[in-house]
Amino acid sequence: MTDSILHSAEPRPGLGRSLATRRGVFARAARGMRATARRDPGSVRFWLLVLCFLLTSLAALVVHRTAISRAQTDFSYLADDSTQVLQARMHSYALALHGLSAMIAAGDGSSRDRIRSYVEALDPETTLSRLSGLGFIAPLTPEELPQVLRELDLDAAKVLAEELPPPGVPHMIIRAIEPQAKNLPALGLDIATEERRRTAALEARDTGDTRITARIPLVQDNVKRPGFLILEPVYRFGASTGSVEERREAFLGYAYAPFVGARALSNLLPAEGEVFGVAVYDGEIDEENLIFDSNDAGTSDAAYSSVRRLDMFGREWTIRIYSLPLFETIHRDRFYLPVIAAGLILSGLVWMVLSQMQRQTQLVERRVRQSTSDLASKMSENESVIENAFVGIAILDGQGRVVRMNTAGRRILRLGEAWRPGCFFRDLVALPASTTTATRLRHCFGEGPDAFAYLDVHVKHWRTAEGLVRTTVILQDVTEQERSTQRIAETEERLELALKGSKIGVFEIDLMSGKSVVSDTWLDLMDADKNDPEFDAQSFFLSRIHPEDLPTLLANDRACILGETESSETEFRMLLGRRGTRWMHSSANVVRRDENGLALSLLGTQTDVTEIRLAQLALRASEDQFRQSFENAPVGKVILDADFKVLRVNPALSALTGQARERLECPDGLRLILRQEDREVLETNLAKLSERADSTFRGELSVERVAGDPASTVIAATAALDSRSQERIYVIQFLDITEIKKVQKIKSEFVASVSHELRTPLTSIKGAISILQCAEGLPSNAERLLGIAHGNVDRLTVLVNDILDLEKVHSGKMDFRFTDCPIRDLLHEVRESLAPYSEGKGVEIAIRDETDNAAARIDPGRALQVLTNLVSNACKFSPKGGTVVLGAELSNGALRVSVRDCGPGVPEAFEAKLFQPFSQADSSDTREQGGTGLGLSIASELVTRMGGDIGYRRLDDRQTEFWFTCRLSRADLGAAQHFQKAG
């Protein structure tokens, strides 16, 4: 969309008359002038003087109007150039996104390493310096979101606590963005939670087109200037042209680029801010819609201004270009006064020479008659030449009006049959003001892909016999040549950038002379001196290649030269001095042959594949080492795929179970060795593992054997990625502890027997002490000793009970009766049962239930035992007047119960031993709080047997939290999953 200022003038009459008619008019005028001169020569001089004054006034007016027109034309060029540069700049951003989108759609291009490589190959510091970066936005379900946030080292609970997307809209997480250092605040941002970002993203996904958001503040911009996100949807290949539903099904995410409007839109042209100003609005011209204004003060009284409306990736932008005082000063008309002065002086001179001119009239008339005859012949000759020329020819008068134009010129300028001369030539073709000889310009004829043409323009100024200024303009349409040149230049530039970015060296060998021409990248790969004028690439190459690899390379090249193979593909070693030995890959083809088929030139590429080669060798060695350790391991091992199906087992596991290896290596192999409930516990814990090396699940499981009782095993499971398929696998080890368990059973039975034997005497002692305490007249020392004895008996009783519970858990004799228990009832029961204890400690117990009375799949009695232990510990260590908060919430499809207090917390050095038996932070004989050190160990075992996790964390300097998780009831689990999908 462009603005143009048109100048019009009345067409000159008589341009279509024949030569004979024009000669007759001139003859009659001459006869009339001679008659008047003979009658009154003074009258002729008077009227000529009047004519000079009129022409002077007319010239001054024309100069003034020309200056205004030229200023308007120049300003129109500035507005056109600014608009085109803005569109080209935004188009370059879209091209960068196209490349990133294609890379993501072609494979795993969404990884941060691949995106970082792509951005580095683009050289963003020079080619995309005004963008904040390039990145990838992934659509995620609520189930996928926590895992991705953990991969980004973000707090999943904190992110989920923030604003969620509207119902039906998936999470849209910024999963990768480069350069990451200056865009770190944006990493992990959910753009679906903000309306402007979400609207543009959904429109781009459903239409398949690149979209830009409305103006927004970018999180990585501390100044919070107006910014934007350019979003290009990424689909699986071939799916972007289908229906909306097909596009949604094939949707992979967004390639996106953030930018700050002030950075991306500034400095469109060098003169911006000095000669003219540019203001860009997101929508209509309004201060609230302003994106960027090159003049901070702005201006509303500019002498020249132009407003354009642009379709910017689905949004309408308005760009206003306005002149500044410097522009108006440069184009101020200073010439009409000198023209008036010159006209007056000329009039005086005319008056002085008219008398002399009259005396020469007779001589001039004779010459005119002869010249008229010669002119008629010349005009006929020129008429024939001009009309039959293949180039366009236009004759202009002194003011730039078209006097005539040949057929070729009208065809080049696309003028219809109804066009007539008389208009200003600058209204047809906008020539630069400085054009004096020749120039090439880009001309617009309207709208559409064929509206632009390239014209070669040659200008020649001359004068007629009467002294009138004329201009000949020769036009030639060179559109096809110019477009071909541009396509070739763009192709060469892209190829050069691609080769540099991928570090591919290019060489060409003249097979006749044996000389080579190589690229700069090839010289870098070979560590050669680029500044050596006598450098011989072929000799340098042959002197550095490993002697053992040279025959293979020469044989492959010879086969390609003789036409036996299509190309020469070779991997070889290069001895590069300080860089050591490097592996290279060369690919060459014959590009020129003579008429007899003799090869003349060999063109090829060379890349450094040392890292790939070393990685392949390391991978092969690692695979061999893993295979040996797997096959020869003394403990049973099994490898599962992401769906918990058996991929491989080792001989030790086959020997442990008594099952044939071929029988176990089937998708359902776990069913042959594990019970249903054990498989469910194992799969639940495997799903929680990540690919980190320190992420491991350990536990005890019973393994079924063909002969004999089940074997007791300790398992250790880790998650990893398959090096070939890049899919998740699980490696599980089974250590047979059957004999150890038998010994432990004997020990447990002994401990239980001893504990039971202790209960009876302890009960008798406690009864005897209670009777003695009720007796009257005891000395004070005796009462104090009886109190101490009574407390010690209570402690021994608790210790015996805890030991029995711990042995039951470890021996598997503790029964669990799972039911659907409302968690709110359980919380209130704990608070009521511990009310006397908490009141004695001066502590209040508060309940915070955020589960909407959800039910847990637990053993209520065991869960009550765990909660009682945690809450009593919290009351024990809380200061008087403190509050213990007993809370419940839904987290990642499970029910999370927490106990928070304001006590001193657990020392950091003791946290690793917190859930081990007989562990206490203060193990001295003088510790302030009593206890057996078994409560947390028993609680941990009970939670694990109920399929949950237990842990501890310090929230801040004054608050700590113990927590455990348990499974939701099936009804509540289904409702929670449905709610997450709807959200």
Buried (B, 14 or more C-beta within 10 A) or exposed (E): EEBEBEBEEEBEEEEEEEEEEBBEEEEEEBEEEBEEBEEEBEEBBEEBBEEBBEEBBEBBEBBBBBBBBBBBBBBBEBBBBBBEBBBEBBEEBBEBBEBBBBBBBEEEBBBBEBBBBBBEBBEBEEEBEBBBBBBBBBBBEBEBBBEBBEBBEBEBEEBBEEEBBEEEBBBBBBBBBBBBEEBEEBBBBBBBBBEBBBEBBBBBBBBBBBBBBBBBEBBBBEEEBBBBBBBBBBBEEEBBEBEEEBBBEBBBBBBBBBBBBBBBBBEBBEBBBEBBBBBBBBBEEEEEBBBBBBBEEBBEEBBBBBBBEBEBBBBEBBBBBBBBEEBBEEBEBEEBEEBBEEBEEBBEEBBEEBEEEEEEEEEEEEEBEEEEEEBBEEEEEEEEEBEEBEBBBBBBBBBBBBBBBBEBBBEBBEBEEEBEBBBBBBBBBBBEEEEEEEBEBEBEEEEEEEEBBBBBBBBEEEEEEEEEEBBBBBBBBBBEEBEEEEEEEEEEEEEBBEBBBEEBBBBBBBBEEEEBBBBBBBBBBBEBEEEEEEEEBBEBBEEBBBEEBEEEBBEBBEBBBEEEBEBBEBBBBBEBEEEEEBBBBBBBBBEEBEEEEEBBBBBBBBBBBBEEBEEEEEEEEEEEEEEEEBEEBEBBBBBBBBEBEBBBBBBBBBEBBEBEBEEBBEEEBBEBBBBEEBBEBBBBBBEEBEEEEEEEBEBBBBBBBEEEEBBBBBBBBBBBEEEEEEEBBBBBBBBBBBEEBEEBBEEBEEBBEEBEEBBEEBEEBBEEBEEBBEEEEBEEEEEEBBEEBBEBBEEBBBBBBBBBBBBBBBBEEBEEEBEBBBBBEBBBBBBEBBEEBBEEBEBBBEEEBEBEEBBBBBBBEBBBBBBBBBBBBBBBBBEEEBBBBBBBBBBBBBBBBBBBBBBEBBEEEEBEBBBEBBBBBEEEEEEEEEBBBBBBBBBBBBBBBBBBBBBBEEEEEEBBBBBBBBBBBEEBBEBBBEEBEEB
